[in-house]
Amino acid sequence: MEEPHIGQLIRQELRRQAKTNLWFAKQINVNPRTVNKIFQKSVIDTHQLLRISRCLKVDFFRYYSVALK
């Protein structure tokens, strides 16, 4: 299985929840411009991914677990 593009998955979930980039930036304590950079990342720091997972209430780590199988 191909590795997930985590930034795209985060963007898709944010849109699914109808949340704005500004809301998201405030929740994870980053500059609003950083949100677009996150969306472009195919890999992401685990600490940041944990904050994002908690914020959106989605286990984004599962995409990597599935890719291991």
C-alpha positions as a printed Julia matrix, in Angstrom:
69×3 Matrix{Float64}:
   0.0    0.0    0.0
   1.14   3.51  -0.8
   2.08   5.92   1.98
  -0.66   8.42   2.76
  -0.33  12.1    1.84
  -1.12  13.27   5.34
  -1.59  16.94   4.44
  -4.3   16.12   1.94
  -6.04  13.86   4.44
  -6.01  16.62   7.06
  -7.41  19.13   4.55
 -10.16  16.72   3.53
 -11.15  16.16   7.16
 -11.14  19.86   7.95
 -13.45  20.47   4.97
 -15.66  17.52   5.94
 -16.11  19.11   9.37
 -16.8   22.48   7.72
 -14.08  24.17   9.76
 -12.11  27.17   8.5
  -8.35  27.39   8.14
  -8.37  30.27  10.64
 -10.25  28.19  13.22
  -7.81  25.31  12.67
  -4.76  27.56  13.01
  -6.03  28.92  16.32
  -6.79  25.44  17.63
  -3.34  24.04  16.91
  -1.57  27.3   17.77
   0.05  28.08  14.41
   0.07  31.02  12.05
  -2.8   30.82   9.53
  -0.26  30.68   6.66
   1.19  27.55   8.24
  -2.1   25.71   7.71
  -1.61  25.74   3.93
   1.93  24.46   4.42
   0.55  21.59   6.51
  -1.84  20.69   3.69
   1.11  20.43   1.29
   3.14  18.09   3.5
   3.35  14.43   2.63
   5.08  13.79   5.98
   4.55  15.53   9.3
   6.13  15.68  12.74
   4.47  13.23  15.13
   3.93  15.85  17.84
   2.16  18.12  15.39
   0.12  15.19  14.05
  -0.96  14.36  17.6
  -2.16  17.96  18.14
  -4.04  17.85  14.84
  -5.59  14.48  15.66
  -6.81  15.78  19.0
  -8.13  18.99  17.47
 -10.12  17.26  14.73
 -10.9   14.19  16.87
  -9.51  11.89  14.17
  -6.71   9.34  14.55
  -4.52  10.34  11.61
  -1.91   7.82  12.77
  -4.22   5.04  11.58
  -3.38   5.88   7.97
   0.22   4.89   8.69
  -0.84   1.76  10.57
  -2.91   0.65   7.59
   0.04   1.29   5.28
   2.14  -1.12   7.39
  -0.15  -4.05   6.73
